[in-house]
Amino acid sequence: MNESLSRLRVAAYAVAAVFIILPLIDVYTNALPFDPGNAQWRYGVAGIASNYLISTLFGSLLGVVAGAAFESRLALRVFAIVSLLGAVFLVLMAIALTLDVVQLQNQVRPEAASLFYIGGTKALIKIVTIAGALLLTGIGAFKARKALSK
């Protein structure tokens, strides 16, 4: 490995962690006060979360690329697991969002219905797309890890 590249190891992992952790903190603080039993709250949180997901995806990919560049089996495993857990969580969120839209649609005023459906659809597209990308990132990380052991 290139010596100048190896000096970036800690920085690369730190930046990857920042891109994963800080957006989660933003979603958490924007979701307060918690009311998971309320479909309106869940719909709103899904919309908020969908706006932060691209950062977490980038952080995960950066961690995997850094792990591969630094030939770190541990980093590849950690970022693979983070990516796959994120993908599973987002699939569950997409299912919940779809059910919440169905549950809430009768409570939406007719003049606000189009915005309600557009917001839900936009959030769902972001969530599902990023879940797919996280799945591919996690699978790629495990494949890269396996290739290092050869």
ZIMODA-V6232 format. One record per pair of residues at least 12 apart in sequence whose C-alpha atoms are under 7 Angstrom apart, sorted by the first residue. I is the first residue (numbers start at 1). J is the second residue. If there is no record, write none. Layout:
BEGIN
i;j
I;J
I;J
END
This chain:
BEGIN
i;j
6;70
12;66
13;63
16;59
16;60
16;62
16;63
17;59
19;55
19;56
19;58
19;59
20;55
20;56
20;59
20;60
23;52
23;55
23;56
27;48
27;49
31;45
39;100
43;97
43;100
46;97
46;123
47;123
50;123
50;126
50;127
53;130
57;130
57;134
60;79
60;83
61;137
63;79
64;76
64;79
64;141
68;144
71;148
73;145
76;141
76;142
76;145
77;141
77;142
80;137
80;138
80;139
80;141
80;142
81;138
83;134
83;135
83;137
83;138
84;134
84;135
84;138
86;134
87;131
87;132
87;134
87;135
90;127
90;128
90;131
91;128
91;131
94;124
94;127
94;128
101;120
END
